[in-house]
Amino acid sequence: MDRAARLQVTAPAKVNLYLGIHTVKDARGYHRVDTVMTALDLADTLTFTPSGALEVTTVPDAGIPMERHSVYRAALAMGEAFGRAVDFAITVEKNIPLQSGLGGPSGDAAAAIAGICAYWDVERTDPRVVDVARGIGADVPFFLYGPPAYLAGAGDELVEVFEPAGELPVVLVKPRSGGVSTVEAYRTFDATPQQLGDLPRMLDAMRSRDRDAIVAGVFNNLAPVAIEILPVIGEIRSWLRGLPGVRAAEVSGSGATVFAICETREDAERIACQARDRHDWWSCATKMEKSGPKVTVC
């Protein structure tokens, strides 16, 4: 790709259709994790401009030192892996809330990797790229590709990908303030371990693209932990589960977002409005889709 080109890369959000945290840990000290994730059409946008040095800016300002930003760390790691200068100014337009369980920082890191791959004409499947992704965070390998997928290991080993079961409508709802850090969630989980769900049932549902079975298999054993840390998450989940047009509602990741799979797009939009107007919760009507980072020359 032309080194002088300006690029835009999307960084989609995700939800965990199934999340099962095990008590056993690997040699790195990470919990064993089984998860089935799917991307959404809600996304951050990264803009790359050739520059004299690596610089990362977030709009609006996330209040994170540049050196700690997942995009900066991913770009730096790509430079180290390939022995090349990472001389880009990268602007991250944030639409995905932080501490939401929607994978914003991981998706942004994957988008940074995808953008650099496009500049350098490197395949995203290159083992060096995959190693960089896994080194940044457990969810990052999933975001590099996009199809619904089953990941194991620490949630960073791609085991199986699935054809989407259609663009299922989803509404996302989270409190305006407060969040759940992943570190705190796992610490609380260790103190009060939770039972695992029926993973084979969800995998069979994904393979057969059976929407009813997918909805019935939605599960997250970190949900009780998230609700213990931030009780309003439980209030949101209960509210969603009681609404007409909602087929299933569960916490995504460690929270603080609750996602609801809805009957129709209109149901998702109506519920999003009710969440904002009646409760002053952040909300967004979206849908599941097969979408990894999309690179566009601009």
N, C-alpha and C positions, 0 to 999 in steps of 0.2 A: 504493500500500500504506500502511496505517496507520503513521505515523511512530513511534508508540510500540511497535510490534510487536517481538518478539524473534525473530530468525531463526537457523536452522541451515542451513549449506550444506556439501555434501560436496565433497571435492577428490580425485578418483580418481588413482591412479597410472597410469603408462603403460609399455609396452615398445615398442622399435623393432623391427618385423618386418624392416625394411630400413633400413640407414643407410649412405649413401655420401657421404664427405667428399671434396671436390675440392681440388686444390692452388690453383686460381684463387680470388681474393678480390674482393669488391665494393669500391665506393668508400668504404664504412665500415670496410674492413679485415677484414670477416667472410668466412670461407670459404663458398663455394657448398656447399649441402647438399641432398641428396635424401633424404627419409625417409618411410617408411610407419609410422604409429603406431596403436596401438589402446589403449583404456582398459582398466583392470582393476577388479575390485570391491573391491580394497584401497584405502582412502581415508583421508585426514585429514578432520577435521570443524572447520569454523569456526562460532563462535557470535557473533552480532551483538547487542549491547545498546545502545540509544540512550544517549548520554552527552554530557557537556559539551565533550569534545574527543576527538580521535583517539588511541586507545591500543591497542597490540597486545601480547598476552601469549601465550607458547607453553607448552604443557603436554605433556611435561616441558620444562623450560627448555632452549632450544637454545643458550644462551650467545652469542647474537647481539644486538648493540645494536639497540634497536627501530627506529632510523632506517635501519638497513641491511636490515631484514627485507623480503622480497618483498611481503608483505601490506601493510605500512606504505607502501612505495613505490607500490604499485598504487593504494591508497586515496587517497594524496596526489595522484597523477597524475589520478585521476578528478575530484577536487575542482577541480584546476586546469583540466581540460578542459571542465568544465561550469559553472565559476564558482560552486560551492556549497560549503557547509561540510560537511566529512566528520566529523561528530561522533558517532562510534561507538566503543564499546569492543569489540574483536574478540579472542576467545580461540581459539587454534589448537591443537586436540588432535592431536598428531602420532602417526601410526601408520606412516608411510612413512619409512624411515631416510634420513638425510642422506648426501650423496655416494654415492648408490646407483645413479644412472642411471635412476631411476624417475620423475623429474620432480616430486618433492615441492614444492620452492619455486615452480616454475612453476605447478603445479596449485593451490597455495595462493593465488597471486596471481590466477589466473583465478577462483577461488571468491570472492575478495574483490571482484573486479569484478562478478561475477554477483550477489552479495548487494546491492551498492550499486545496481546496475541495478534490482533488484527493489524496493528502497525508493523509488527515484526514478522508477519506471515508464518506464525507458529500455530499448529493445531492445538485446540483446547484439550485433546486427548493425549498429548505428549506427556510421558510419565513425569517429566520435570514440572510441568504445569500442575498436574494432579498433586504432586508432593507439596508444591507451594500452597495450593488450595487447602489441603489437609492441615498444613502447618499454621494457617491463619485461624481456622475454626471448623468445628465439626460439620456445620451445615453448608460450608462453602462449596464442596464438590457437587452437591445437589444443584446448587444455583448455576453452576457452569453449563448445565445441559438443558434442563427445563421440563422434560416429561415427568408425570407422576412417577415416584420411585420409592422402592424399599431400600433403606440403608440400615446397616448393622454396625458391628464394632462399637465405636464410641459415637455412632451416628454419622460416621465419616467414611464408611465403606459402602460404595454403591453395589448393591446385590442384584437388583432387578428393576427394570423400567416397564411402565405400562402405557398402553394407549389410553388417552382420556376417555372417561365415560360421558362425554358431552360437556358443554359449558354450564355446569351446575351453578345457579345463582347463590350468592353468599352475602350475608351482612356481617360486618365487623363492628363490635361495640367494646369500648374500654373507658375507664374513668378518665376524666380530664387531668387529674393529678395523681401522683403516686405510681409506683411500678414495682416489679419484682425482679431483682437481679438474679441471674442464673446461679451465681455462687451461693446466694442466700437460699435459693430454692433447693439446691442439691444438699446443702448443709441441713436444712429442715427435713428433707427426705431421708437422710441418713439417720436422723433421730426418730423418725416415724415412717418406716418403709411401707409402701403401698403394694397391693396385689397387682399382678400383671393381667392384661386382658387377653382376648382370643385372637392372637396374631394370625394363625392359619386361616381363620374365617375372613379376616380383612384381605389377606393376600388372594384367597380364592375369589372374593368379590371383585377385586381390582383386575384380576386376570380375565374374568368373565364380563367385565364392564357392567355389572349388575348394579344399577343405581340404588335400588331398594336395599340390597345387601350391604353396599358401601355405607349408606346412611345408618343402617342398623349396627354396623361395626365400629362406628366412631368411638374412640376411647383415648383417654389420657390419664395415666396414674400420677402425673404431677399436678393434676387439677386440685385435689384436696390440699396439697402443699401450698399452691398459689392462693387458694381461698383462705387458708390459715394465716398467711402472711398479710394478705390484703382482702378483708372480708367482702368489700364491695364487688369483687369479682364473682363471688357466689350469688350476690343479689342480682347482678346482670344475667348470670346464667339461668337462674330461676325465672327471671322475668322473660327472657327469650323463650325458654321451654314452654311457657304458658301461653304464647301468642299463636293465633291462627296463622297458617302459612309457613310455620317453622317445622321442619322435618327432624332436625337434630341440632343440638347446641352444645358446644364444649369449649374449654379453654384451649388456646393454641400455645404450644410450647410451655414455658413457665409463666405465661401471662405477661401483661395484664389484659390482653384482648380475649374476648369470647367471640367465636365465630358461630354463625347459624346457617345451616344449609336450608334454603327456602324452596317453596313450591315453584314460585315464579320470580322473575326479575322485579315485577311490580310489588310483590310482597317484600322483597329485600329493600327496595327504595322506600316503601311505606314505613317499615320498621326503623330504618336509618333515620328518617325524619322524626319519628316518635321518640327515639333515643335522644336526639338532640333537643327537641322542643319540650319534652315532658320531664327529662331527667338531666339535661345538660351534660350528657356523656358524649365523648367523641365517637363518631360512627361513619361508616362508609359502605355503600352498596357496591358490590363487585361480583366477580364470577371466577370460577376455576378455569384454567386454560393451560395448554401446552406451550410454555413460554420461558425459555432461558434468556440470557442477555441478548438484546437485539442491537446490532451495530449499524449506525447510519452515518454516512459522510455528509457533513453539513457546511 
